[in-house]
Amino acid sequence: IGIDTWGVDFGLIDKNGNLLGNPVCYRDSRTDGLPEEVFANTDISRHYAEVGIQVMAINTLFQLCSMKKSDDILLKMADKLLFMPDLFSYFLTGIANNEYCIASTSELLDAKRRNWSQETIRALELPEHLFGEIIQPGTIRGTLKEDIARETGLGAVDVIAVGSHDTASAVAAVPATKTPIAFLSSGTWSLLGVEVNEPILTEEARKAEFTNEGGVGGRIRFLQNITGLWI
């Protein structure tokens, strides 16, 4: 079993493994105006040079800043942050971790190191314990819990981390025999870009609103978010 979903949204679980409330959709108005507020006191060029993600109010970074600003009790109670495919995998296996491709959509990952940007997390004063082990696509996350295996009749099936951001899986599935390739993945958003071996973190890339998302095999999807199939 492998799970992919849209990016940026997440659930919070407590120390007992319970989900603390329903995840909130990235279109919620709680992040309105937050990018301007955050970068009033932060060097946006330096930030992009580390995380490589286009600044958008929907990103996990601003969702968490919104919760911190409102003194949200759920953020105080939380033990782990799990992006949507991480959360579904956790429900199936009982094992909590964060897959690389989906984590890269958060604007909280060091694009070069392919791991959490502790500098960003500390600068925003976010709880460091929320951010768990980063695993790569192809990693076995665990096997189905006994009760689920029994109820479904599937037995001890492995749950495997795929490129769990849906665009990462879509690009990995492109049947190209030559590289580099350009891709256009259309859904809620359209993502237009290329796969590269290392992130492109220049000021020119930032001003052109390109983003460096994690891909399968440690590659980078250098792309733009453009209007998709929603108005």
C-alpha positions in Angstrom: 0.0 0.0 0.0 1.3 3.5 -0.9 -0.5 6.8 -0.3 -0.1 10.2 -1.9 -2.2 13.3 -1.4 -2.1 17.1 -2.0 0.6 19.1 -0.2 1.0 21.4 2.8 -2.0 20.2 5.0 -1.4 18.2 8.1 -2.8 16.7 11.3 -1.3 16.9 14.8 -1.2 13.9 17.1 -0.6 14.0 20.9 1.8 11.8 23.0 -0.8 9.1 23.1 -1.1 9.0 19.4 -4.5 10.6 19.2 -5.4 13.0 16.4 -6.0 16.5 17.8 -8.9 17.8 15.8 -9.6 17.6 12.1 -6.9 18.9 9.7 -7.7 22.4 8.3 -7.8 23.0 4.5 -5.1 25.3 3.1 -7.7 27.5 1.6 -8.8 28.6 5.1 -8.5 32.3 5.7 -6.4 31.9 8.9 -3.2 32.5 6.9 -4.4 35.7 5.2 -1.7 38.4 5.4 0.8 36.2 7.3 3.6 36.1 4.6 3.9 39.9 4.7 3.8 39.8 8.5 6.5 37.1 8.8 8.8 38.6 6.3 8.6 42.1 7.7 11.3 41.0 10.1 12.9 38.2 8.2 15.3 38.3 5.1 13.2 36.7 2.4 16.2 36.2 0.1 18.1 34.3 2.8 15.0 32.3 3.6 14.6 31.2 -0.1 18.3 30.4 -0.4 17.7 27.8 2.3 14.2 26.3 1.7 13.8 27.1 -2.0 10.0 27.2 -1.8 7.8 29.9 -3.4 6.3 31.9 -0.6 2.5 31.2 -0.5 0.1 31.8 2.3 -1.2 28.2 2.0 2.2 26.7 3.0 2.5 24.7 6.2 4.9 27.3 7.6 2.2 30.0 7.7 -0.5 27.6 8.9 1.7 26.9 11.9 2.5 30.6 12.4 -1.2 31.3 12.4 -1.7 28.7 15.2 1.1 30.1 17.2 -0.2 33.7 16.8 -3.7 32.7 18.0 -2.2 30.7 20.9 -3.9 27.6 19.6 -4.2 25.0 22.4 -3.8 22.1 19.8 -0.3 23.3 18.9 0.7 23.3 22.6 -0.7 19.7 23.1 0.8 18.3 19.9 3.6 15.8 19.9 4.0 15.2 16.2 3.1 16.9 12.9 2.0 14.5 10.2 1.2 15.6 6.6 -1.9 14.0 5.1 -0.2 10.9 3.6 1.9 10.5 6.8 -1.3 10.7 8.8 -3.1 8.0 6.8 0.0 5.8 6.9 0.2 6.3 10.7 -3.5 5.2 11.1 -2.7 2.1 9.1 0.6 1.1 10.8 0.9 3.0 14.1 4.3 4.3 13.0 4.8 8.1 12.7 7.3 9.7 10.4 7.5 12.3 7.6 8.1 11.4 3.9 10.5 13.7 2.1 8.5 14.8 -0.9 5.4 15.8 1.0 7.6 17.5 3.7 9.2 19.6 1.1 6.0 21.4 0.4 5.9 22.9 3.9 8.5 25.6 3.3 10.3 24.2 6.4 12.8 21.9 4.7 16.4 22.7 3.9 16.4 22.2 0.2 20.1 21.1 -0.1 20.2 18.8 3.0 16.8 17.3 2.3 16.0 17.6 6.0 14.2 20.0 8.3 15.5 23.5 8.3 16.2 24.0 12.0 17.3 27.6 11.4 13.8 28.4 10.0 11.9 26.4 12.7 13.9 28.1 15.5 13.6 31.6 13.9 9.8 31.2 13.9 9.8 29.8 17.4 7.9 26.7 16.3 8.0 23.6 18.6 11.0 21.5 17.3 9.6 18.2 18.6 6.8 18.3 16.1 9.1 17.5 13.2 9.9 13.8 13.0 12.2 11.5 11.0 12.4 12.3 7.3 12.1 9.1 5.2 12.6 8.7 1.5 10.3 7.1 -1.1 10.7 3.4 -1.2 11.0 3.1 2.6 8.8 0.5 4.3 6.8 2.5 6.9 5.4 -0.6 8.6 2.8 -3.3 8.1 -1.0 -3.0 8.6 -2.1 -3.1 12.2 -3.4 -6.5 13.2 -7.0 -5.3 13.6 -7.0 -3.6 10.2 -5.3 -6.6 8.5 -8.0 -8.9 10.1 -10.9 -6.7 9.3 -9.9 -6.2 5.6 -8.6 -9.7 5.1 -5.4 -8.4 3.6 -3.0 -9.8 6.2 0.3 -8.3 7.0 0.6 -6.0 4.0 3.5 -3.5 3.9 2.7 0.2 3.8 5.5 1.8 1.7 6.4 5.5 1.4 5.9 6.6 -2.2 6.5 10.1 -3.6 3.7 11.0 -1.3 3.1 14.5 -2.7 0.8 13.6 -5.6 2.9 15.6 -8.1 6.1 13.7 -7.1 4.4 10.4 -7.9 3.0 11.9 -11.2 6.4 13.0 -12.3 8.0 9.7 -11.3 5.5 7.9 -13.5 6.4 9.9 -16.7 7.5 7.2 -19.2 10.5 9.2 -20.5 13.6 7.5 -21.7 15.7 10.7 -22.0 16.6 13.4 -19.5 16.1 16.2 -18.8 12.3 16.4 -19.4 9.8 19.1 -18.8 6.4 18.2 -17.2 3.0 19.7 -16.9 0.9 18.1 -14.1 -2.7 19.4 -14.0 -5.2 19.1 -11.2 -6.4 21.7 -8.7 -3.1 23.5 -9.6 -1.1 23.0 -12.7 2.6 22.4 -12.0 5.0 23.2 -14.9 8.7 22.4 -14.5 11.7 20.2 -14.9 13.5 17.6 -12.7 17.0 18.6 -11.7 19.6 16.9 -9.4 20.1 19.9 -7.1 17.9 22.8 -6.0 18.2 26.2 -7.8 18.2 28.7 -5.0 19.2 31.9 -6.8 17.6 35.3 -6.3 16.5 35.2 -9.9 14.6 31.9 -9.2 12.9 33.5 -6.1 11.8 36.6 -8.0 10.5 34.5 -10.8 8.4 32.6 -8.2 9.9 29.1 -8.9 9.8 26.4 -6.2 12.1 23.5 -5.4 10.0 20.5 -4.3 11.4 17.1 -3.4 11.2 14.3 -6.0 11.6 10.6 -6.0 15.2 9.4 -5.9 16.4 12.6 -4.2 15.8 14.7 -7.2 14.3 18.2 -7.2 11.2 19.3 -9.1 11.9 22.8 -10.1 8.5 24.3 -11.0 5.9 27.0 -10.9 2.5 26.7 -9.4 0.1 28.1 -12.0 -3.7 28.2 -12.4 -5.2 24.7 -12.6 -8.6 23.3 -12.9 -10.2 25.4 -10.1 -11.3 29.0 -10.6 
